[in-house]
Every structure is written in structure tokens, then in C-alpha cells.
Amino acid sequence: MAKIKVTKVRSAINRTQNQKRVLESLGLRKMGQTVEHEDTLSILGMIRKVNHLVSVETK
């Protein structure tokens, strides 16, 4: 599987509780924080839920 880098670029203030939980489950807590994940279907689905808050790069 390929790796993807996910970076939090926008704040979670005034977002739904579900979107906040998705960000935390991705491992993103602070602005500008970057994490690496495998590009599985479950991870891609979580990214799709918060795509307006994160930036994604393929490795």
C-alpha cells in the first residue's frame, strides 16, 4: 500500500462533533500537524469527511 501525508490546515472550531472526532482519530490535534497513514479505504473515507480541513499528499 502507498503512504499518504495528511496535514491539518484549518481549525475545527465551529465544526460538528463528528468532524472533530474524525480529525482526532486521524491523529490530528494541532494546526500544521502532519501524520502519515496507509491509503486504506477507511482512512480515505475519513479524509473525505474532513477534506475541507486537511491537505493530502501522496508519497
C-alpha positions as CSV (number, residue, x, y, z in Angstrom):
1,M,0.0,0.0,0.0
2,A,1.1,3.5,-0.6
3,K,1.6,6.1,2.1
4,I,-0.2,9.4,2.3
5,K,0.6,12.5,4.3
6,V,-2.3,14.3,5.9
7,T,-1.8,17.9,7.3
8,K,-4.4,19.9,9.3
9,V,-4.6,23.3,7.6
10,R,-7.9,24.7,9.0
11,S,-9.3,24.9,12.5
12,A,-12.0,22.6,13.9
13,I,-13.8,25.4,15.7
14,N,-17.5,25.7,14.8
15,R,-17.4,22.2,13.2
16,T,-19.6,19.3,14.0
17,Q,-18.7,16.9,16.8
18,N,-18.4,14.1,14.1
19,Q,-15.8,16.1,12.2
20,K,-13.8,16.8,15.3
21,R,-13.8,13.1,16.2
22,V,-12.6,12.2,12.7
23,L,-9.7,14.6,13.0
24,E,-8.7,13.2,16.3
25,S,-8.9,9.6,15.0
26,L,-6.6,10.6,12.2
27,G,-4.2,11.8,14.8
28,L,-4.5,15.5,14.0
29,R,-4.8,17.8,17.0
30,K,-2.8,21.0,16.3
31,M,-2.8,23.3,13.3
32,G,0.0,22.4,10.8
33,Q,0.5,18.9,12.3
34,T,1.3,16.2,9.7
35,V,0.7,12.4,10.0
36,E,1.4,9.5,7.7
37,H,-1.2,6.8,7.0
38,E,-1.6,3.9,4.7
39,D,-4.2,4.7,2.0
40,T,-6.8,2.2,3.0
41,L,-10.4,2.7,2.2
42,S,-11.3,3.5,5.9
43,I,-8.6,6.2,6.0
44,L,-9.6,7.7,2.7
45,G,-13.3,7.8,3.9
46,M,-12.2,9.7,7.0
47,I,-10.2,12.1,4.9
48,R,-13.2,12.7,2.6
49,K,-15.3,13.7,5.6
50,V,-12.9,16.4,6.6
51,N,-11.3,17.3,3.2
52,H,-12.1,21.0,3.7
53,L,-9.9,21.0,6.8
54,V,-6.9,19.0,5.7
55,S,-4.3,18.8,2.9
56,V,-3.3,15.4,1.5
57,E,-0.1,14.4,-0.3
58,T,0.7,11.0,-1.8
59,K,4.2,9.7,-1.1
